[in-house]
Amino acid sequence: MKKKCFLIMVLLAVVSFAFAQKTQYTEFPDMPIDENTNLVTYRDVVRQVGSPEILYARALKWANKYYSNPTVVITKQDKKNCVVECVSNVGIKTLSKDGKTWVNAGFVYYTLTIEARQDRYRYTITDLHKRETARFPIEKWFDTSRPEWTAVRYDHLNQIDQAVRKLIESLEEGMEPEKVIVDEW
């Protein structure tokens, strides 16, 4: 009896994993569009106690820790104006023709700017584009009337949105003050 239960559990896990691999989106994510530039732009001002210099140092420390190659990614370190700028990318995947695996579909590049002021910082993530034969902004992927549009754009845009939101979460955690451990014994 235990063997049958175990086999059923394993079978259910395999089947659910197989279906999870085939999950595809059928709608666009709720990505923020800047009303002035009409570009996908993630921006927020976050209240965080600290001087501009301290927040700038935290932003720089976070970027150096978050990115695997920070010397290439960090394109601006303006200590005077407390601004850090990074240019990096997120990978996107497409379901293979056999529908069993996800394959690399390239990278979408973005610019992240972190600006520090007294007791707050602002992050801006924008200029999301794919480098194909030329710079191709992802905003074009929302236009279903374009002749080259395919439903795979739903997947790509959702993957980008999820990756950027994880980046933002990591940044906000990295901008928190380090916890001081007091060893009172």
Protein Blocks (a to p, Z undefined) as FASTA:
>chain_A
ZZmmmmmmmmmmmmmmmmmmmpccfbdcdddddfklopacdddddddeddfklmmmmmmm
mmmmmpmblmlmmmbdcfknopacdddddddddddfkopaccdebjcdddddddddehia
cdddehiacddfbccdfklmmmmkbmkbcfklmmmmmmmmmmmmmmmmmmmmmmpccddd
dddZZ
